[in-house]
Each structure stands twice: as structure tokens, then as C-alpha cells.
Amino acid sequence: MAEDAFEPRNIIVTGGCGFIGSNFVRWVAANHPEVHVTVLDKLTYAGNPENIAGLPESQVELVVGDICDADLLDRIVPGHDAIVHYAAESHNDNSIADPEPFVRTNVVGTYRLLEACRRYDVRYHHVSTDEVYGDLALDEPRRFEPDDPYRPSSPYSSTKASSDLLVRAWARTYGIRATISNCSNNYGPYQHVEKFIPRQVTNVLCGIRPKLYGTGENVRDWIHTEDH
């Protein structure tokens, strides 16, 4: 089937109880009622089943499990047309304190999903981050381009860069149908309070002085999760 004619009927959304994943699941449910969604989520601290509460049970099914579990993937992947991969450890500060969960979920988990896609001929979309490209100087006039070299600067961004390269390799070596998106920082409904914008807002509401990073001159690009 030609890629532009691809019309999935059964998809897996990893991390579908998390922030961006749950917004995507809700968008699919609202705009594509013909598509059945299997949400695969480990339900760590960042995954909350309440984020997808109220969606039609006939259309959205929750499977609690780990993307690193190859046996589980062998049970649930067959019969699906595509995997949209949101599940990730994504907190930069946490990655510096303990990088091991980031390597396991972001690198090993991606490998397990790619292997499942290869075995069962399933289309794969990999949700990554612009942080794989590193940093630009404050006065730098240019912006990152998709073909720029990767220069990750934290354990988190390095594991996301590693997973991107795995996707590229599996597409070229094994011919899996795959795409990658490198979005900027997201904000919006269902975002965990640990993230920058919710934390600053809740600090203000609670009378706590918002935390200033560095000298306050850093610039970050933000996109609303629904636009993403």
C-alpha cells in the first residue's frame, strides 16, 4: 500500500495515559471514531488513566504494561496497523540524577517496539524532541533544521537521540515503515505538575516565588500539545 493511502484502523499508542499521548488519544477518538486505539502504558508517576477517562470503551482500550516487555508486545502488536510511540522518560533533571531508567525506556523500549514492528509489518511513528540537536547561542539567528547534526547535552536528550538513530537504522536496514517528529517543548491539558509551565503557574498560585534558571535570559520554544 502506498504511504499516502495508509488508513489505519487499529493503532497502539504507547504512553497514551501521559501528557501528550493522552491528548493524541483524545484527538483520535474525537476525529477518527473508526480507529480503534490500544493504549499501552506502564502507569508510572507520569501516566494517569484519568487522562483518558470518559472515552468510549469500544474504541479505546488500556493495556497496562512495559514497552520493554517483548512477550507482551508479541501478544498485542499483531492485528494493529501502526504504533505511535510517546512513552518516554522525559525529565532532564531526573535523567541527570539517575540516567538508567532513561536508557531502559527510551533506548531499549524503542528497540523492542521496532523489533515488533519488523516482525509484524506494522507502521511506526516515533515522537522525539528538538533537544537532540543541542543548544543555540542566544543571539544565533538561525534555527535548527531536520538534517542538522545531533548534539544532545543531557542523559535524557542523548537517549532520545539514540532512539532516533535506531529508528533510522531499522528503516534503512530492515525496511520498516517509520517516521520521526522532533517537536519543541509542549504545554497544555493533562501535563504533569513537575513540568516547567505547570510548576511556575502552581508556584504563583501558591504564593511561591517562581524558580529562575540561570540569569533568566534563556529562550525556549513552546508548542501547544493540540497543535503538535
C-alpha positions as CSV (number, residue, x, y, z in Angstrom):
1,M,0.0,0.0,0.0
2,A,1.3,3.4,-0.9
3,E,2.2,5.5,2.1
4,D,-0.1,8.4,1.1
5,A,-3.0,5.8,1.1
6,F,-2.3,4.5,4.5
7,E,-5.5,4.4,6.6
8,P,-5.0,2.6,9.9
9,R,-8.0,1.0,11.7
10,N,-6.2,-0.3,14.7
11,I,-3.3,1.6,16.4
12,I,-1.2,1.3,19.5
13,V,-0.4,4.5,21.4
14,T,2.4,4.0,23.8
15,G,2.4,6.3,26.8
16,G,-1.2,7.1,26.0
17,C,-2.0,7.9,29.6
18,G,0.7,10.5,29.7
19,F,0.5,14.2,28.9
20,I,1.0,14.4,25.1
21,G,-0.1,10.8,24.5
22,S,-3.5,11.3,26.2
23,N,-4.1,14.4,24.2
24,F,-3.4,12.5,21.0
25,V,-5.7,9.6,22.1
26,R,-8.5,12.1,22.8
27,W,-7.9,13.8,19.3
28,V,-8.1,10.4,17.6
29,A,-11.3,9.5,19.5
30,A,-12.9,12.8,18.6
31,N,-11.8,13.0,14.9
32,H,-11.5,9.4,13.9
33,P,-14.2,7.3,15.5
34,E,-13.5,4.5,13.0
35,V,-10.0,4.0,14.5
36,H,-9.6,1.6,17.5
37,V,-6.9,2.7,19.9
38,T,-4.9,0.4,22.2
39,V,-3.2,2.5,24.9
40,L,-0.1,0.8,26.2
41,D,1.2,2.5,29.3
42,K,3.3,1.4,32.3
43,L,1.4,3.9,34.5
44,T,4.5,5.3,36.2
45,Y,4.1,8.6,38.1
46,A,3.6,10.5,34.8
47,G,0.9,8.2,33.5
48,N,-2.6,8.6,34.8
49,P,-5.6,6.6,33.4
50,E,-7.9,9.5,34.4
51,N,-6.3,11.4,31.4
52,I,-8.3,9.2,29.0
53,A,-11.3,8.7,31.3
54,G,-14.7,9.1,29.6
55,L,-13.6,7.9,26.1
56,P,-15.7,5.1,24.5
57,E,-14.6,1.8,25.9
58,S,-15.5,0.3,22.5
59,Q,-12.9,2.5,20.8
60,V,-10.1,3.0,23.4
61,E,-8.6,0.0,25.3
62,L,-6.0,0.4,28.1
63,V,-3.3,-2.3,28.4
64,V,-1.0,-1.7,31.4
65,G,2.4,-2.9,30.6
66,D,6.1,-2.1,29.8
67,I,7.3,-1.4,26.2
68,C,10.4,-3.3,27.2
69,D,8.3,-6.5,27.6
70,A,8.9,-8.4,24.3
71,D,6.4,-11.1,25.2
72,L,3.7,-8.6,25.9
73,L,4.4,-6.9,22.5
74,D,4.2,-10.2,20.8
75,R,0.7,-10.6,22.2
76,I,-0.7,-7.2,21.5
77,V,1.0,-5.9,18.3
78,P,-0.3,-8.4,15.8
79,G,-3.5,-7.1,14.3
80,H,-2.6,-3.5,14.6
81,D,-1.7,-1.2,11.7
82,A,0.5,1.3,13.4
83,I,2.3,2.2,16.6
84,V,2.6,5.8,17.7
85,H,5.3,5.9,20.3
86,Y,5.0,8.6,23.0
87,A,6.2,6.6,26.0
88,A,9.4,8.0,27.4
89,E,11.3,9.1,30.5
90,S,11.4,12.9,29.8
91,H,12.6,14.9,32.8
92,N,16.0,16.4,32.2
93,D,16.8,16.9,35.9
94,N,15.8,13.3,36.7
95,S,18.0,12.0,33.9
96,I,21.0,13.7,35.5
97,A,20.2,12.2,38.9
98,D,19.6,8.7,37.6
99,P,20.1,8.0,33.9
100,E,19.4,4.3,34.0
101,P,15.6,4.4,33.6
102,F,16.1,6.7,30.6
103,V,18.4,4.3,28.9
104,R,16.0,1.4,29.6
105,T,12.8,3.1,28.5
106,N,14.0,5.4,25.7
107,V,16.6,3.2,24.1
108,V,15.7,-0.4,25.0
109,G,12.0,0.2,24.8
110,T,12.3,1.8,21.3
111,Y,14.4,-1.2,20.2
112,R,11.6,-3.6,21.4
113,L,9.0,-1.7,19.6
114,L,11.0,-1.6,16.4
115,E,11.6,-5.3,16.5
116,A,7.8,-5.9,17.0
117,C,7.1,-3.7,14.0
118,R,9.6,-5.6,12.0
119,R,8.1,-9.0,12.9
120,Y,4.5,-8.0,12.3
121,D,4.9,-5.4,9.5
122,V,3.5,-2.5,11.5
123,R,3.9,1.2,10.6
124,Y,5.8,3.1,13.3
125,H,5.8,6.8,14.2
126,H,8.5,7.9,16.7
127,V,7.8,11.1,18.8
128,S,11.1,12.6,19.7
129,T,12.4,16.1,20.8
130,D,14.3,19.0,19.4
131,E,16.7,18.6,22.3
132,V,18.6,16.0,20.3
133,Y,20.1,19.0,18.3
134,G,21.6,20.6,21.4
135,D,21.6,24.3,22.1
136,L,21.9,27.6,20.1
137,A,23.5,30.8,21.3
138,L,21.1,33.4,22.5
139,D,21.9,35.7,19.6
140,E,22.1,32.9,17.0
141,P,19.9,34.0,14.0
142,R,19.5,30.5,12.5
143,R,17.1,27.8,13.7
144,F,17.6,24.0,13.8
145,E,16.9,22.1,10.6
146,P,15.9,18.4,10.4
147,D,19.3,17.4,8.9
148,D,21.4,19.2,11.5
149,P,23.9,17.0,13.4
150,Y,22.8,15.7,16.7
151,R,24.5,17.3,19.8
152,P,22.5,16.1,22.8
153,S,23.6,17.7,26.1
154,S,21.9,15.6,28.8
155,P,21.3,11.9,29.5
156,Y,17.7,12.5,28.5
157,S,18.4,14.1,25.2
158,S,21.2,11.6,24.4
159,T,18.8,8.7,24.9
160,K,16.2,10.3,22.7
161,A,19.0,10.9,20.1
162,S,20.0,7.2,20.4
163,S,16.4,6.1,19.9
164,D,16.1,8.3,16.8
165,L,19.2,6.7,15.3
166,L,17.7,3.2,16.0
167,V,14.6,4.2,14.0
168,R,16.6,5.4,11.1
169,A,18.7,2.3,11.1
170,W,15.7,-0.1,11.3
171,A,14.1,1.8,8.4
172,R,17.1,1.6,6.2
173,T,18.4,-1.9,7.2
174,Y,15.1,-3.7,7.6
175,G,12.7,-1.6,5.6
176,I,10.2,-0.8,8.3
177,R,7.8,2.0,7.6
178,A,8.8,4.7,10.0
179,T,8.8,8.4,10.6
180,I,10.2,10.7,13.3
181,S,9.0,14.0,14.6
182,N,11.3,16.3,16.7
183,C,8.9,18.6,18.4
184,S,9.7,21.5,20.7
185,N,8.5,21.9,24.3
186,N,4.8,21.1,24.7
187,Y,2.3,22.5,27.1
188,G,-1.4,22.0,27.6
189,P,-4.1,19.9,29.3
190,Y,-3.0,16.9,31.5
191,Q,0.6,18.0,31.8
192,H,2.3,16.8,34.9
193,V,2.8,19.5,37.5
194,E,6.6,18.8,37.6
195,K,7.0,20.4,34.1
196,F,8.1,24.0,33.7
197,I,4.9,25.9,32.8
198,P,2.6,24.0,35.3
199,R,5.2,24.3,38.0
200,Q,5.6,28.0,37.5
201,V,1.8,28.6,37.4
202,T,1.2,26.5,40.6
203,N,4.1,28.3,42.4
204,V,2.4,31.6,41.6
205,L,-1.0,30.3,42.8
206,C,0.5,29.0,46.0
207,G,2.5,32.2,46.7
208,I,5.9,30.6,46.0
209,R,8.5,32.5,44.1
210,P,8.9,31.0,40.6
211,K,12.2,29.4,40.0
212,L,14.6,31.3,37.8
213,Y,17.0,29.2,35.7
214,G,20.4,30.8,35.1
215,T,20.2,34.5,34.6
216,G,16.7,34.3,33.1
217,E,17.9,35.0,29.6
218,N,17.4,31.5,28.2
219,V,14.9,31.2,25.4
220,R,12.8,28.1,24.8
221,D,10.3,27.3,22.0
222,W,6.9,26.1,23.1
223,I,4.0,24.5,21.2
224,H,0.5,23.6,22.5
225,T,0.0,19.9,22.5
226,E,-3.1,20.1,20.3
227,D,-1.0,21.9,17.7
228,H,1.6,19.3,18.0
